[in-house]
Amino acid sequence: MSFFVLEQNIPNPAANRTKIPYRVPDAGKAVLKIYSSVGQLLYVGSQEAMTGDNIFEVPMLNLESGIYFYTLTYKGTSLTKKMIIQK
């Protein structure tokens, strides 16, 4: 495996908690950031990813209903996806 993949969050739309699956080719630090639709940074989390499939579990308790973007950075590469919070 030689690629970095960011999957869609589960569930989408999310309410109180969401899982963000991703896959990395080698072990390393992964940093997740969640932004509002206007670019305000709302959440930062990091974990030591293992080779292969990994999951970030993120509480959504402080986020209002709306559209958000999440960016995962791994070894200098960043991937971004959109998610919906619906409460």
Secondary structure as GFF3:
##gff-version 3
##sequence-region A 1 87
A	DSSP	beta_strand	5	6	.	.	.	ID=ss1
A	DSSP	beta_strand	17	24	.	.	.	ID=ss2
A	DSSP	beta_strand	28	36	.	.	.	ID=ss3
A	DSSP	beta_strand	41	49	.	.	.	ID=ss4
A	DSSP	beta_strand	52	59	.	.	.	ID=ss5
A	DSSP	beta_strand	66	74	.	.	.	ID=ss6
A	DSSP	beta_strand	77	85	.	.	.	ID=ss7
###
